[in-house]
Amino acid sequence: MKIKETELNPTHLKYEELSTLLEQHNILTDASEVHGIFCGMLAGGMALESQDWSAALNDSINQGDSLPNEVQVQLTALYNDTCQQLLETDFTLTLCMPDDSAPINERGKALINWIQGFMLGFGFHQADLTACSADVKEALEDFYEISRMDETMPEDEEAEKALFEVIEYVRVSCMLCFNELGHSADQAQTEPKTVH
């Protein structure tokens, strides 16, 4: 039996679809920033089973109001997919961004939004960085520098290659933070699940 690609890669919620949904509900952010917040919270040590992300998103992207039900459903799916990808041992995390056919500056802006979301989410759970490894501290410093880049990029192969490398660095650094501070796959399997 042939498995559809969407079944292999559960991040079936495309950046464009989710960003459009947020816009329709007057939520002033895009899918990449929301995904960054999720990744930051998880990489900062939020328990995988936690639903704390919902209140944090209400406060940070929806002026403290509850998210509309349709948005909540889609974001819950994205959150669950993100948890699953971070737990995979083969580094399957995919950043929620415009696809490769989108203009380079649109992708660059989405990456900056993702990083800003990550830093926000990470800060919710890791205010004290003294216990973090040098690698995590360096990654966070690099994220801060990348998030401040605002110059437009030329539509050429060299810029494409540079953006690809930065995206890959961010992706791997996110997993590094999660592996150090988040719940590893082993922990998730050995810790008893609490029933609410």
SEVOFI-933859 format. One record per residue: residue in one letter; residue number from 1; y, z, x of N, C-alpha, C in turn; chain. Coordinates in steps of 0.001 Angstrom, whole numbers, m for minus. Layout:
REM SEVOFI-933859
type | seq | nY | nZ | nX | caY | caZ | caX | cY | cZ | cX | mol
A | NUM | Y | Z | X | Y | Z | X | Y | Z | X | A
...
***
This chain:
REM SEVOFI-933859
type | seq | nY | nZ | nX | caY | caZ | caX | cY | cZ | cX | mol
M | 1 | m1190 | 0 | 838 | 0 | 0 | 0 | 1250 | 0 | 880 | A
K | 2 | 2161 | m891 | 579 | 3377 | m986 | 1383 | 4412 | 1 | 854 | A
I | 3 | 4972 | 790 | 1782 | 5975 | 1777 | 1376 | 7353 | 1138 | 1470 | A
K | 4 | 8137 | 1333 | 440 | 9498 | 797 | 464 | 10305 | 1536 | 1516 | A
E | 5 | 11277 | 833 | 2079 | 12078 | 1434 | 3142 | 12811 | 2685 | 2639 | A
T | 6 | 13247 | 2677 | 1381 | 13976 | 3838 | 853 | 13084 | 5076 | 788 | A
E | 7 | 11767 | 4862 | 686 | 10870 | 6012 | 671 | 10690 | 6593 | 2075 | A
L | 8 | 10784 | 5714 | 3071 | 10674 | 6176 | 4451 | 11953 | 6873 | 4890 | A
N | 9 | 13093 | 6301 | 4505 | 14375 | 6881 | 4877 | 15036 | 7408 | 3615 | A
P | 10 | 14942 | 8725 | 3376 | 15401 | 9258 | 2102 | 16907 | 9186 | 1891 | A
T | 11 | 17688 | 8866 | 2933 | 19125 | 8765 | 2724 | 19427 | 7462 | 2000 | A
H | 12 | 18989 | 7420 | 742 | 19156 | 6204 | m54 | 20548 | 6142 | m661 | A
L | 13 | 21275 | 7248 | m586 | 22628 | 7241 | m1119 | 23543 | 6584 | m104 | A
K | 14 | 23964 | 5417 | m410 | 24805 | 4676 | 531 | 26204 | 5279 | 579 | A
Y | 15 | 26810 | 5148 | 1733 | 28164 | 5652 | 1946 | 29115 | 5137 | 869 | A
E | 16 | 29071 | 3839 | 614 | 30002 | 3227 | m341 | 29812 | 3805 | m1750 | A
E | 17 | 28561 | 3943 | m2178 | 28278 | 4442 | m3530 | 28784 | 5872 | m3709 | A
L | 18 | 28501 | 6705 | m2728 | 28891 | 8100 | m2829 | 30410 | 8258 | m2718 | A
S | 19 | 31024 | 7496 | m1803 | 32483 | 7556 | m1664 | 33169 | 7110 | m2952 | A
T | 20 | 32632 | 6061 | m3588 | 33182 | 5565 | m4851 | 33056 | 6630 | m5937 | A
L | 21 | 31907 | 7297 | m5987 | 31683 | 8347 | m6982 | 32701 | 9480 | m6802 | A
L | 22 | 32918 | 9890 | m5554 | 33891 | 10949 | m5274 | 35288 | 10521 | m5712 | A
E | 23 | 35630 | 9271 | m5405 | 36948 | 8728 | m5767 | 37122 | 8702 | m7290 | A
Q | 24 | 36081 | 8298 | m7999 | 36141 | 8227 | m9469 | 36431 | 9590 | m10082 | A
H | 25 | 36008 | 10645 | m9395 | 36236 | 12002 | m9903 | 37441 | 12667 | m9229 | A
N | 26 | 38289 | 11840 | m8605 | 39531 | 12326 | m7967 | 39286 | 13381 | m6892 | A
I | 27 | 38168 | 13244 | m6183 | 37877 | 14139 | m5061 | 38316 | 13418 | m3791 | A
L | 28 | 39304 | 14006 | m3117 | 39989 | 13299 | m2039 | 39269 | 13425 | m698 | A
T | 29 | 38080 | 12898 | m655 | 37329 | 12841 | 599 | 36349 | 11692 | 493 | A
D | 30 | 35647 | 11401 | 1568 | 34633 | 10349 | 1492 | 33265 | 10926 | 1844 | A
A | 31 | 32253 | 10103 | 1677 | 30877 | 10562 | 1874 | 30628 | 11018 | 3307 | A
S | 32 | 31275 | 10392 | 4273 | 31029 | 10771 | 5669 | 31520 | 12195 | 5941 | A
E | 33 | 32666 | 12565 | 5372 | 33165 | 13930 | 5593 | 32237 | 14956 | 4941 | A
V | 34 | 31771 | 14661 | 3722 | 30856 | 15577 | 3036 | 29564 | 15738 | 3842 | A
H | 35 | 29024 | 14624 | 4337 | 27806 | 14686 | 5142 | 28059 | 15482 | 6422 | A
G | 36 | 29241 | 15293 | 7018 | 29602 | 16060 | 8208 | 29644 | 17556 | 7925 | A
I | 37 | 30207 | 17926 | 6748 | 30248 | 19345 | 6361 | 28828 | 19898 | 6251 | A
F | 38 | 27944 | 19151 | 5578 | 26549 | 19596 | 5458 | 25931 | 19809 | 6834 | A
C | 39 | 26067 | 18796 | 7688 | 25454 | 18884 | 9022 | 26047 | 20034 | 9820 | A
G | 40 | 27360 | 20238 | 9699 | 28019 | 21324 | 10425 | 27535 | 22693 | 9962 | A
M | 41 | 27394 | 22859 | 8643 | 26926 | 24142 | 8111 | 25497 | 24430 | 8575 | A
L | 42 | 24650 | 23419 | 8504 | 23249 | 23591 | 8912 | 23144 | 23801 | 10417 | A
A | 43 | 23917 | 23028 | 11192 | 23894 | 23170 | 12649 | 24511 | 24495 | 13077 | A
G | 44 | 25382 | 25050 | 12227 | 26012 | 26326 | 12537 | 25170 | 27532 | 12162 | A
G | 45 | 24030 | 27301 | 11508 | 23114 | 28394 | 11236 | 22890 | 28724 | 9774 | A
M | 46 | 23460 | 27942 | 8849 | 23202 | 28228 | 7441 | 21726 | 27986 | 7140 | A
A | 47 | 21122 | 28900 | 6400 | 19702 | 28755 | 6060 | 19484 | 27488 | 5249 | A
L | 48 | 18403 | 26797 | 5538 | 18113 | 25533 | 4860 | 18010 | 25692 | 3346 | A
E | 49 | 17488 | 26832 | 2915 | 17301 | 27046 | 1479 | 18591 | 27473 | 787 | A
S | 50 | 19617 | 27748 | 1580 | 20855 | 28278 | 1021 | 21545 | 27261 | 119 | A
Q | 51 | 22175 | 27767 | m918 | 23011 | 26914 | m1771 | 24494 | 27233 | m1548 | A
D | 52 | 24799 | 27908 | m436 | 26186 | 28257 | m121 | 27073 | 27024 | 5 | A
W | 53 | 26462 | 25892 | 308 | 27248 | 24681 | 511 | 28047 | 24311 | m735 | A
S | 54 | 27518 | 24639 | m1901 | 28168 | 24237 | m3145 | 29541 | 24890 | m3288 | A
A | 55 | 29594 | 26212 | m3098 | 30872 | 26926 | m3194 | 31821 | 26480 | m2084 | A
A | 56 | 31274 | 26263 | m883 | 32114 | 25824 | 239 | 32737 | 24456 | m42 | A
L | 57 | 31950 | 23556 | m643 | 32497 | 22235 | m976 | 33526 | 22332 | m2083 | A
N | 58 | 33258 | 23167 | m3077 | 34247 | 23346 | m4152 | 35598 | 23729 | m3545 | A
D | 59 | 35560 | 24679 | m2601 | 36802 | 25164 | m1989 | 37439 | 24133 | m1073 | A
S | 60 | 36617 | 23435 | m279 | 37191 | 22571 | 754 | 37536 | 21163 | 274 | A
I | 61 | 36850 | 20649 | m740 | 37155 | 19270 | m1157 | 37571 | 19146 | m2617 | A
N | 62 | 37494 | 20243 | m3385 | 37800 | 20119 | m4813 | 38699 | 21255 | m5324 | A
Q | 63 | 39585 | 21736 | m4453 | 40586 | 22756 | m4796 | 40008 | 23961 | m5539 | A
G | 64 | 38785 | 24342 | m5170 | 38183 | 25530 | m5753 | 37490 | 25323 | m7086 | A
D | 65 | 37647 | 24126 | m7660 | 36982 | 23843 | m8942 | 35523 | 23461 | m8708 | A
S | 66 | 34688 | 23698 | m9713 | 33294 | 23263 | m9625 | 33241 | 21741 | m9601 | A
L | 67 | 32286 | 21215 | m8867 | 32126 | 19767 | m8806 | 31551 | 19260 | m10124 | A
P | 68 | 31981 | 18074 | m10568 | 31381 | 17500 | m11780 | 29866 | 17362 | m11604 | A
N | 69 | 29131 | 17468 | m12699 | 27671 | 17482 | m12646 | 27097 | 16267 | m11920 | A
E | 70 | 27623 | 15087 | m12220 | 27110 | 13857 | m11586 | 27273 | 13917 | m10069 | A
V | 71 | 28426 | 14431 | m9632 | 28686 | 14565 | m8186 | 27740 | 15611 | m7596 | A
Q | 72 | 27584 | 16728 | m8284 | 26697 | 17811 | m7817 | 25267 | 17290 | m7613 | A
V | 73 | 24789 | 16489 | m8555 | 23428 | 15939 | m8475 | 23279 | 15058 | m7233 | A
Q | 74 | 24252 | 14173 | m7021 | 24176 | 13244 | m5878 | 24310 | 13996 | m4554 | A
L | 75 | 25187 | 14995 | m4523 | 25369 | 15746 | m3283 | 24162 | 16633 | m2985 | A
T | 76 | 23519 | 17145 | m4032 | 22285 | 17921 | m3822 | 21220 | 17039 | m3182 | A
A | 77 | 21112 | 15797 | m3653 | 20145 | 14856 | m3060 | 20492 | 14577 | m1598 | A
L | 78 | 21780 | 14387 | m1317 | 22206 | 14132 | 60 | 21918 | 15356 | 941 | A
Y | 79 | 22194 | 16542 | 414 | 21942 | 17778 | 1168 | 20456 | 17910 | 1493 | A
N | 80 | 19613 | 17693 | 488 | 18160 | 17807 | 699 | 17667 | 16787 | 1716 | A
D | 81 | 18200 | 15560 | 1640 | 17826 | 14523 | 2617 | 18255 | 14930 | 4022 | A
T | 82 | 19450 | 15512 | 4118 | 19977 | 15937 | 5422 | 19094 | 17023 | 6027 | A
C | 83 | 18702 | 18008 | 5205 | 17788 | 19067 | 5686 | 16490 | 18460 | 6212 | A
Q | 84 | 15944 | 17530 | 5429 | 14674 | 16893 | 5807 | 14811 | 16159 | 7133 | A
Q | 85 | 15902 | 15419 | 7298 | 16095 | 14657 | 8542 | 16268 | 15579 | 9740 | A
L | 86 | 16994 | 16677 | 9563 | 17191 | 17598 | 10684 | 15891 | 18287 | 11087 | A
L | 87 | 14983 | 18451 | 10142 | 13701 | 19097 | 10448 | 12685 | 18154 | 11083 | A
E | 88 | 12890 | 16850 | 10939 | 11955 | 15891 | 11532 | 11981 | 16033 | 13045 | A
T | 89 | 10827 | 15864 | 13663 | 10762 | 16021 | 15122 | 11127 | 14736 | 15867 | A
D | 90 | 11294 | 13640 | 15133 | 11560 | 12373 | 15836 | 13016 | 11917 | 15717 | A
F | 91 | 13932 | 12873 | 15586 | 15376 | 12587 | 15621 | 15791 | 11497 | 14635 | A
T | 92 | 15453 | 11690 | 13370 | 15720 | 10654 | 12367 | 17090 | 10785 | 11712 | A
L | 93 | 17883 | 11773 | 12109 | 19174 | 11970 | 11447 | 19998 | 10686 | 11468 | A
T | 94 | 20476 | 10300 | 10294 | 21354 | 9134 | 10165 | 22676 | 9615 | 9598 | A
L | 95 | 23775 | 9307 | 10291 | 25086 | 9713 | 9788 | 25437 | 8863 | 8574 | A
C | 96 | 26007 | 9485 | 7565 | 26392 | 8775 | 6345 | 27723 | 8062 | 6613 | A
M | 97 | 27629 | 6780 | 6907 | 28804 | 5990 | 7287 | 28691 | 4587 | 6722 | A
P | 98 | 29805 | 3843 | 6738 | 29728 | 2438 | 6307 | 28716 | 1689 | 7172 | A
D | 99 | 28082 | 662 | 6607 | 27089 | m49 | 7409 | 27769 | m940 | 8449 | A
D | 100 | 26945 | m1512 | 9321 | 27456 | m2239 | 10489 | 28298 | m3466 | 10151 | A
S | 101 | 28210 | m3925 | 8907 | 28994 | m5112 | 8540 | 30439 | m4753 | 8158 | A
A | 102 | 30710 | m3457 | 7979 | 32070 | m3017 | 7634 | 32982 | m3196 | 8855 | A
P | 103 | 34289 | m3380 | 8625 | 35216 | m3513 | 9758 | 35118 | m2322 | 10700 | A
I | 104 | 35289 | m2585 | 11978 | 35080 | m1542 | 12995 | 36006 | m344 | 12786 | A
N | 105 | 37249 | m600 | 12359 | 38166 | 524 | 12181 | 37816 | 1381 | 10976 | A
E | 106 | 37191 | 770 | 9985 | 36703 | 1547 | 8839 | 35575 | 2479 | 9291 | A
R | 107 | 34697 | 1962 | 10144 | 33604 | 2793 | 10671 | 34138 | 3881 | 11594 | A
G | 108 | 35146 | 3519 | 12393 | 35757 | 4506 | 13289 | 36405 | 5639 | 12517 | A
K | 109 | 37111 | 5300 | 11445 | 37750 | 6317 | 10595 | 36691 | 7205 | 9935 | A
A | 110 | 35599 | 6584 | 9462 | 34519 | 7357 | 8830 | 33898 | 8325 | 9845 | A
L | 111 | 33758 | 7898 | 11101 | 33205 | 8772 | 12137 | 34123 | 9977 | 12353 | A
I | 112 | 35428 | 9727 | 12401 | 36386 | 10824 | 12567 | 36301 | 11777 | 11380 | A
N | 113 | 36204 | 11227 | 10168 | 36047 | 12072 | 8975 | 34767 | 12909 | 9062 | A
W | 114 | 33679 | 12267 | 9533 | 32399 | 12972 | 9668 | 32565 | 14152 | 10632 | A
I | 115 | 33190 | 13890 | 11778 | 33360 | 14939 | 12793 | 34245 | 16070 | 12266 | A
Q | 116 | 35328 | 15710 | 11571 | 36197 | 16751 | 11013 | 35433 | 17595 | 9996 | A
G | 117 | 34596 | 16931 | 9192 | 33741 | 17658 | 8254 | 32769 | 18570 | 8989 | A
F | 118 | 32168 | 18045 | 10053 | 31215 | 18834 | 10842 | 31886 | 20090 | 11389 | A
M | 119 | 33068 | 19930 | 11973 | 33775 | 21063 | 12571 | 34102 | 22110 | 11502 | A
L | 120 | 34495 | 21647 | 10329 | 34782 | 22551 | 9215 | 33520 | 23305 | 8792 | A
G | 121 | 32446 | 22564 | 8561 | 31184 | 23182 | 8143 | 30630 | 24129 | 9193 | A
F | 122 | 30717 | 23728 | 10450 | 30228 | 24558 | 11553 | 31011 | 25868 | 11600 | A
G | 123 | 32325 | 25766 | 11411 | 33196 | 26944 | 11456 | 32907 | 27957 | 10358 | A
F | 124 | 32354 | 27482 | 9222 | 31990 | 28403 | 8144 | 30916 | 29390 | 8592 | A
H | 125 | 30071 | 28958 | 9558 | 28918 | 29780 | 9936 | 28912 | 30229 | 11392 | A
Q | 126 | 29779 | 29651 | 12221 | 29799 | 30025 | 13642 | 31236 | 30206 | 14103 | A
A | 127 | 31828 | 31319 | 13768 | 33203 | 31565 | 14212 | 33213 | 32008 | 15677 | A
D | 128 | 32135 | 32650 | 16114 | 32059 | 33178 | 17480 | 31166 | 32277 | 18330 | A
L | 129 | 31792 | 31593 | 19276 | 31031 | 30638 | 20096 | 30538 | 31258 | 21407 | A
T | 130 | 30778 | 32546 | 21615 | 30411 | 33145 | 22904 | 28904 | 33108 | 23153 | A
A | 131 | 28114 | 33153 | 22079 | 26651 | 33157 | 22258 | 26072 | 31745 | 22366 | A
C | 132 | 26911 | 30739 | 22136 | 26421 | 29356 | 22190 | 26204 | 28911 | 23628 | A
S | 133 | 25268 | 27987 | 23803 | 25002 | 27457 | 25143 | 26171 | 26580 | 25608 | A
A | 134 | 26193 | 26324 | 26908 | 27234 | 25459 | 27476 | 27171 | 24067 | 26850 | A
D | 135 | 25953 | 23590 | 26544 | 25798 | 22252 | 25944 | 26448 | 22176 | 24567 | A
V | 136 | 26244 | 23219 | 23753 | 26837 | 23240 | 22415 | 28358 | 23318 | 22516 | A
K | 137 | 28852 | 24182 | 23402 | 30310 | 24304 | 23581 | 30912 | 22973 | 24012 | A
E | 138 | 30233 | 22295 | 24941 | 30727 | 20998 | 25421 | 30734 | 19975 | 24288 | A
A | 139 | 29666 | 19956 | 23485 | 29593 | 19013 | 22361 | 30742 | 19254 | 21387 | A
L | 140 | 31032 | 20525 | 21097 | 32116 | 20850 | 20161 | 33477 | 20453 | 20734 | A
E | 141 | 33658 | 20650 | 22031 | 34909 | 20217 | 22674 | 35044 | 18697 | 22587 | A
D | 142 | 33938 | 17989 | 22833 | 33956 | 16526 | 22743 | 34253 | 16075 | 21312 | A
F | 143 | 33648 | 16765 | 20333 | 33905 | 16426 | 18930 | 35399 | 16558 | 18628 | A
Y | 144 | 35989 | 17640 | 19141 | 37417 | 17865 | 18901 | 38235 | 16710 | 19474 | A
E | 145 | 37901 | 16285 | 20684 | 38627 | 15178 | 21322 | 38434 | 13872 | 20542 | A
I | 146 | 37194 | 13604 | 20137 | 36909 | 12363 | 19393 | 37670 | 12361 | 18071 | A
S | 147 | 37742 | 13516 | 17419 | 38400 | 13588 | 16104 | 39898 | 13308 | 16185 | A
R | 148 | 40462 | 13378 | 17371 | 41897 | 13139 | 17540 | 42214 | 11696 | 17900 | A
M | 149 | 41191 | 10877 | 18085 | 41428 | 9463 | 18421 | 41916 | 8735 | 17172 | A
D | 150 | 43044 | 8085 | 17267 | 43534 | 7387 | 16082 | 43992 | 5961 | 16367 | A
E | 151 | 43808 | 5515 | 17612 | 44242 | 4150 | 17901 | 43269 | 3144 | 17264 | A
T | 152 | 43819 | 2003 | 16866 | 42965 | 983 | 16256 | 42110 | 325 | 17337 | A
M | 153 | 40916 | m77 | 16939 | 39982 | m696 | 17881 | 39961 | m2202 | 17658 | A
P | 154 | 39861 | m2969 | 18729 | 39759 | m4428 | 18554 | 38399 | m4805 | 17977 | A
E | 155 | 38375 | m5893 | 17229 | 37099 | m6373 | 16651 | 36377 | m7202 | 17705 | A
D | 156 | 35860 | m6551 | 18732 | 35128 | m7301 | 19752 | 33863 | m6553 | 20162 | A
E | 157 | 33059 | m7246 | 20953 | 31745 | m6704 | 21304 | 31843 | m5425 | 22118 | A
E | 158 | 32844 | m5358 | 22990 | 33003 | m4169 | 23833 | 33323 | m2937 | 22985 | A
A | 159 | 34214 | m3109 | 22007 | 34567 | m2001 | 21122 | 33372 | m1603 | 20256 | A
E | 160 | 32612 | m2598 | 19804 | 31398 | m2324 | 19011 | 30425 | m1465 | 19815 | A
K | 161 | 30245 | m1830 | 21073 | 29315 | m1107 | 21946 | 29809 | 331 | 22158 | A
A | 162 | 31121 | 472 | 22387 | 31697 | 1800 | 22608 | 31540 | 2677 | 21357 | A
L | 163 | 31798 | 2100 | 20177 | 31667 | 2872 | 18937 | 30213 | 3276 | 18710 | A
F | 164 | 29302 | 2355 | 18959 | 27877 | 2659 | 18805 | 27487 | 3844 | 19688 | A
E | 165 | 27973 | 3831 | 20939 | 27625 | 4898 | 21887 | 28191 | 6249 | 21442 | A
V | 166 | 29415 | 6224 | 20895 | 30029 | 7473 | 20428 | 29264 | 8010 | 19217 | A
I | 167 | 28921 | 7119 | 18280 | 28156 | 7528 | 17094 | 26820 | 8137 | 17520 | A
E | 168 | 26176 | 7495 | 18472 | 24875 | 7990 | 18950 | 25039 | 9355 | 19621 | A
Y | 169 | 26099 | 9508 | 20406 | 26366 | 10794 | 21064 | 26586 | 11893 | 20016 | A
V | 170 | 27369 | 11574 | 18989 | 27655 | 12548 | 17925 | 26369 | 12929 | 17194 | A
R | 171 | 25561 | 11944 | 16885 | 24295 | 12164 | 16173 | 23382 | 13103 | 16972 | A
V | 172 | 23210 | 12804 | 18250 | 22327 | 13606 | 19111 | 22910 | 15007 | 19313 | A
S | 173 | 24239 | 15099 | 19445 | 24886 | 16403 | 19636 | 24729 | 17284 | 18394 | A
C | 174 | 24793 | 16664 | 17225 | 24583 | 17402 | 15977 | 23177 | 18007 | 15977 | A
M | 175 | 22195 | 17215 | 16361 | 20815 | 17716 | 16390 | 20635 | 18795 | 17459 | A
L | 176 | 21343 | 18659 | 18575 | 21315 | 19681 | 19625 | 21818 | 21013 | 19064 | A
C | 177 | 22945 | 20972 | 18348 | 23493 | 22201 | 17747 | 22511 | 22787 | 16734 | A
F | 178 | 21924 | 21924 | 15917 | 20976 | 22410 | 14910 | 19754 | 23035 | 15573 | A
N | 179 | 19241 | 22401 | 16616 | 18044 | 22912 | 17292 | 18309 | 24262 | 17945 | A
E | 180 | 19561 | 24492 | 18358 | 19877 | 25773 | 18997 | 20227 | 26857 | 17978 | A
L | 181 | 21014 | 26515 | 16971 | 21573 | 27537 | 16081 | 21013 | 27505 | 14668 | A
G | 182 | 20461 | 26357 | 14282 | 19944 | 26221 | 12929 | 18513 | 26708 | 12840 | A
H | 183 | 17886 | 26424 | 11724 | 16483 | 26815 | 11532 | 15600 | 25668 | 11987 | A
S | 184 | 14783 | 25922 | 12990 | 13880 | 24887 | 13487 | 12763 | 24639 | 12484 | A
A | 185 | 12048 | 23566 | 12677 | 10914 | 23238 | 11795 | 9890 | 24367 | 11802 | A
D | 186 | 9635 | 24945 | 12979 | 8655 | 26039 | 13079 | 9097 | 27251 | 12268 | A
Q | 187 | 10386 | 27590 | 12378 | 10910 | 28724 | 11615 | 10782 | 28475 | 10123 | A
A | 188 | 11124 | 27237 | 9732 | 11091 | 26901 | 8303 | 9674 | 27025 | 7749 | A
Q | 189 | 8677 | 26717 | 8597 | 7293 | 26781 | 8118 | 6746 | 28203 | 8140 | A
T | 190 | 7226 | 29036 | 9085 | 6655 | 30363 | 9213 | 7396 | 31420 | 8407 | A
E | 191 | 8677 | 31177 | 8114 | 9428 | 32181 | 7353 | 9001 | 32110 | 5887 | A
P | 192 | 8804 | 33269 | 5258 | 8416 | 33249 | 3848 | 9554 | 32726 | 2976 | A
K | 193 | 9217 | 31933 | 2009 | 10210 | 31397 | 1078 | 10534 | 32487 | 40 | A
T | 194 | 11801 | 32662 | m215 | 12183 | 33631 | m1233 | 12311 | 32926 | m2564 | A
V | 195 | 11799 | 33550 | m3592 | 11864 | 32962 | m4924 | 13003 | 33593 | m5680 | A
H | 196 | 13890 | 32751 | m6214 | 15040 | 33268 | m6970 | 14766 | 33156 | m8444 | A
***
